[in-house]
Amino acid sequence: AQSVAQPEDQVNVAEGNPLTVKCTYSVSGNPYLFWYVQYPNRGLQFLLKYITGDNLVKGSYGFEAEFNKSQTSFHLKKPSALVSDSALYFCAVPNYGGSQGNLIFGKGTKLSVKP
Amino acid sequence: DAGVIQSPRHEVTEMGQEVTLRCKPISGHNSLFWYRQTMMRGLELLIYFNNNVPIDDSGMPEDRFSAKMPNASFSTLKIQPSEPRDSAVYFCASSPGLATSTDTQYFGPGTRLTVL
């Protein structure tokens, strides 16, 4: 079965410091991977996705993610965190074995950036 | 582009009442998804449509839940009768393709449902 794991419920970072939000995956077939962000009282917003090609994927708001096949990871990164980056971040993978369009989401990681 | 539109944004109702949530997908998108978000279970897919046809409703909790998509620009999720355990945030999302594995989904702002 397809799955993603976000091992940290919360990540705390000081403004200006680099941030990493971790995601590991378990899939059969080609790993297509997504990151979404949810700001308070808002819907999820697409950040970036890995389909194929360069292992470093650049996305919205200065975020990037590195696909690592040997470690089955797809960690989200940003060189310099902003207070406005504080939100809930979700990693997701398509449900290959079932309905193709179904995205399976991780439990989410709450990012808190303090001034 | 207005994005995915959901109404109402907040709904408070009493147990046993019928609840109808509404969604307008992004124009030109071919797939529509209904999700439910709770603290305990996270984000769960309830049902999704391709070209207005329900493809997978295995996530619908029970017969009290039903969803329709009468045309490409409108969908409803109905709960009848509602129960307190249905309290959650319900999201609608749409994607441009026919829900392929590489499609990006675009989410609406959600409807926060509280059943007393």
Interface residues (C-beta under 8 A of the other chain):
Chain A: N30 Y32 F34 Y36 N41 R42 G43 L44 Q45 F46 K49 I51 F90 P94 Y96 G98 S99 Q100 G101 N102 L103 F105 G106 K107 G108
Chain B: V4 S31 F33 G42 L43 L45 Y48 N50 I55 D56 S58 F91 A93 S95 L98 A99 T100 S101 T102 D103 T104 Q105 Y106 F107 G108 P109 G110
